[in-house]
């Protein structure tokens, strides 16, 4: 069995990270995982989750919303959800 990477590559897409997290969960839920491999998968999952969370936070910071002014014009403002 190939050893999982501890840190996801920066070029990995958000969707790929989610797919990997799902496969890690599926594998950890299986009956045939030894403790050392389960720990390595868990560590990889934590790193994937951190990277995905950071990417989401960065995307949220970039989101802007269009606000209509009283005069009918529009202004872009930072989203502060």
C-alpha positions as CSV (number, residue, x, y, z in Angstrom):
1,X,0.0,0.0,0.0
2,X,1.4,3.5,-0.9
3,X,2.1,5.8,2.0
4,X,-0.2,8.8,1.9
5,X,1.4,12.3,1.6
6,X,1.3,14.2,4.9
7,X,0.9,17.6,3.2
8,X,-1.3,18.1,0.1
9,X,0.4,19.8,-2.8
10,X,-0.5,23.5,-3.2
11,X,-1.6,22.8,-6.8
12,X,-4.3,20.4,-5.6
13,X,-7.8,21.8,-6.2
14,X,-10.4,22.3,-3.5
15,X,-12.5,19.6,-5.1
16,X,-9.6,17.2,-5.2
17,X,-9.0,17.8,-1.5
18,X,-12.7,17.0,-0.7
19,X,-12.5,13.9,-2.8
20,X,-9.4,12.8,-1.0
21,X,-11.0,13.5,2.4
22,X,-14.0,11.3,1.4
23,X,-11.8,8.5,0.4
24,X,-9.8,8.8,3.6
25,X,-13.0,8.6,5.6
26,X,-14.2,5.6,3.6
27,X,-10.9,3.8,4.1
28,X,-10.8,4.6,7.9
29,X,-14.4,3.2,8.2
30,X,-13.2,-0.1,6.7
31,X,-12.3,-3.2,8.8
32,X,-8.9,-3.8,7.2
33,X,-6.9,-0.7,8.4
34,X,-4.0,-1.3,10.7
35,X,-3.3,1.3,13.4
36,X,-0.1,2.8,11.8
37,X,-1.9,3.3,8.4
38,X,-5.0,4.7,10.1
39,X,-2.8,7.2,11.9
40,X,-1.1,8.2,8.7
41,X,-4.5,8.6,7.0
42,X,-5.8,10.7,9.9
43,X,-2.8,13.0,9.7
44,X,-3.2,13.4,5.9
45,X,-6.9,14.1,6.4
46,X,-6.2,16.8,9.0
47,X,-3.8,18.5,6.5
48,X,-6.3,18.2,3.7
49,X,-8.9,19.7,5.9
50,X,-6.7,22.6,7.0
51,X,-5.7,23.4,3.4
52,X,-9.4,23.3,2.2
53,X,-10.5,25.5,5.1
54,X,-7.8,28.0,4.3
55,X,-8.8,28.0,0.7
56,X,-12.4,28.6,1.7
57,X,-11.4,31.4,4.0
58,X,-9.4,33.0,1.2
59,X,-12.2,32.7,-1.2
60,X,-14.7,34.2,1.3
61,X,-12.4,37.2,1.7
62,X,-12.5,37.8,-2.0
63,X,-16.2,37.7,-2.3
64,X,-17.8,41.0,-2.9
65,X,-21.4,42.0,-3.1
66,X,-23.0,44.6,-5.3
67,X,-24.8,47.3,-3.3
68,X,-27.3,49.6,-5.0
69,X,-26.9,53.3,-4.0
70,X,-29.9,55.7,-3.6
71,X,-29.1,57.3,-6.9
72,X,-29.5,53.9,-8.7
73,X,-25.7,53.3,-9.2
74,X,-23.9,50.3,-7.8
75,X,-20.9,50.0,-5.6
76,X,-18.8,46.9,-4.9
77,X,-18.2,46.3,-1.2
78,X,-16.4,43.6,0.6
79,X,-18.6,40.8,1.9
80,X,-18.7,40.7,5.6
81,X,-21.0,37.7,6.2
